[in-house]
Amino acid sequence: MAIKWEIHALEFGNCNCGYSCPCQFNALPTYGDCRAIAFFRVDRGHYGAALLDGLNMAYVASWPGPVHEGKGAMQPIIDARADAAQRQGLLSIMTGKDTEPMSTMFSVFTTMCDTVHDPVFTEIAFDADMAARRATCEAAGVASGRGEPILNPVTGAEHQVGLVMPKGFEFRRNEVGRGWSSSQGAVPMTLEDSYAHWCEIHMNQNGVMEQAA
């Protein structure tokens, strides 16, 4: 029997697309390929009997074209503070195991990857404010990310915009900003002043939950 799980988390993600991220509108990526780095802080969660509260995780992923065409590569990154059961839980969730197929972003993204590298266990620092659209995150020795609000090109004022996705496999609504991120190792990349978002993640083995439990 598949293990039941649930997470309530905050995500900061940064990809290489323009600020609107065409993928969110079923359009092709801005520059033809898709590259992304995402960090997560699990506020409440469990994988079977293993509690996941307060742990962090991240991933780096790259596709040579649109995500739906596959052939991608992913590097999962797991909080070094997690014990063996928690590590198994975070990795299983992030790689779409014990999940209804294609019901979460994790399941979709890993299905579209030909290569999922062995996880890296390291210290992950997560500092993000969804309302302020700011973030500073780092997976020691593997990846880092920074997020800021989009600025009005004339006045310099902070611009606030978000996406509402009632049927989304990642979030129901988010806040959009700009990001700078980089990674080393199995899936190296550098992202500069490109699409970033902040969103609350509420999901379980059946997909995105309509509201937090």
KACOR-V61439 format. One record per residue. N is the residue number from 0. SS is DSSP state (@ for helix, = for strand, . for the rest). PHI is phi in whole degrees, -180 to 180 (* if undefined). Layout:
((N,SS,PHI) (N,SS,PHI))
This chain:
((0,.,*) (1,.,-65) (2,.,-76) (3,.,-84) (4,=,-146) (5,=,-161) (6,=,-136) (7,=,-124) (8,=,-142) (9,=,-111) (10,=,-117) (11,=,-119) (12,=,-128) (13,=,-138) (14,=,-127) (15,.,-87) (16,.,-77) (17,.,-63) (18,.,-54) (19,.,-83) (20,.,49) (21,@,-53) (22,@,-56) (23,@,-66) (24,@,-114) (25,.,59) (26,.,-108) (27,.,-74) (28,.,-59) (29,.,-52) (30,.,-112) (31,.,95) (32,.,-110) (33,=,-132) (34,=,-135) (35,=,-153) (36,=,-133) (37,=,-137) (38,=,-123) (39,=,-137) (40,=,-115) (41,=,-84) (42,=,-79) (43,=,-143) (44,=,178) (45,=,-153) (46,=,-130) (47,.,62) (48,.,-88) (49,=,-83) (50,=,-78) (51,.,-114) (52,.,-55) (53,.,83) (54,.,-92) (55,=,-117) (56,=,-154) (57,=,-159) (58,=,-149) (59,=,-122) (60,=,-142) (61,=,-146) (62,=,-127) (63,.,-72) (64,.,-143) (65,.,-60) (66,@,-55) (67,@,-68) (68,@,-88) (69,.,74) (70,.,68) (71,=,-88) (72,=,-135) (73,=,-134) (74,=,-119) (75,=,-76) (76,=,-130) (77,=,-121) (78,=,-56) (79,.,-66) (80,.,-73) (81,.,-69) (82,.,-82) (83,@,-60) (84,@,-68) (85,@,-68) (86,@,-62) (87,@,-61) (88,@,-65) (89,@,-62) (90,@,-66) (91,@,-64) (92,@,-63) (93,@,-71) (94,.,-107) (95,.,76) (96,.,-81) (97,.,51) (98,.,-136) (99,.,-57) (100,.,-52) (101,.,64) (102,.,-92) (103,.,-129) (104,@,-60) (105,@,-62) (106,@,-66) (107,@,-61) (108,@,-65) (109,@,-70) (110,@,-61) (111,.,-86) (112,=,-110) (113,=,-71) (114,=,-127) (115,=,-117) (116,=,-70) (117,=,-57) (118,=,-67) (119,=,-103) (120,=,-106) (121,=,-155) (122,.,-71) (123,=,-121) (124,=,-97) (125,=,-131) (126,=,-133) (127,=,-144) (128,=,-130) (129,.,-65) (130,.,-65) (131,.,-85) (132,.,57) (133,=,-137) (134,=,-159) (135,=,-140) (136,=,-132) (137,=,-153) (138,=,-103) (139,.,-51) (140,.,78) (141,.,-125) (142,=,-156) (143,=,-145) (144,=,-152) (145,=,-139) (146,=,-130) (147,=,-143) (148,.,-69) (149,=,-71) (150,=,-109) (151,.,-62) (152,.,-68) (153,.,-97) (154,.,-96) (155,.,81) (156,.,-70) (157,=,-70) (158,=,-100) (159,.,-114) (160,=,-153) (161,.,-148) (162,.,-118) (163,=,-114) (164,.,-133) (165,.,-58) (166,.,-115) (167,.,-66) (168,.,-95) (169,.,-120) (170,.,-149) (171,.,-96) (172,=,-153) (173,=,-141) (174,=,-116) (175,=,-107) (176,=,-148) (177,=,-128) (178,=,-143) (179,=,-133) (180,=,-144) (181,=,-153) (182,=,-143) (183,.,-125) (184,.,95) (185,.,-66) (186,.,-130) (187,.,-78) (188,=,-168) (189,=,-134) (190,=,-117) (191,=,-134) (192,=,48) (193,=,-131) (194,=,-55) (195,=,-139) (196,=,-146) (197,=,-122) (198,=,-156) (199,=,-88) (200,=,-108) (201,=,-130) (202,=,-152) (203,=,-141) (204,.,-65) (205,.,-99) (206,=,126) (207,=,-71) (208,.,-86) (209,.,-65) (210,.,-156) (211,.,-65) (212,.,-74))
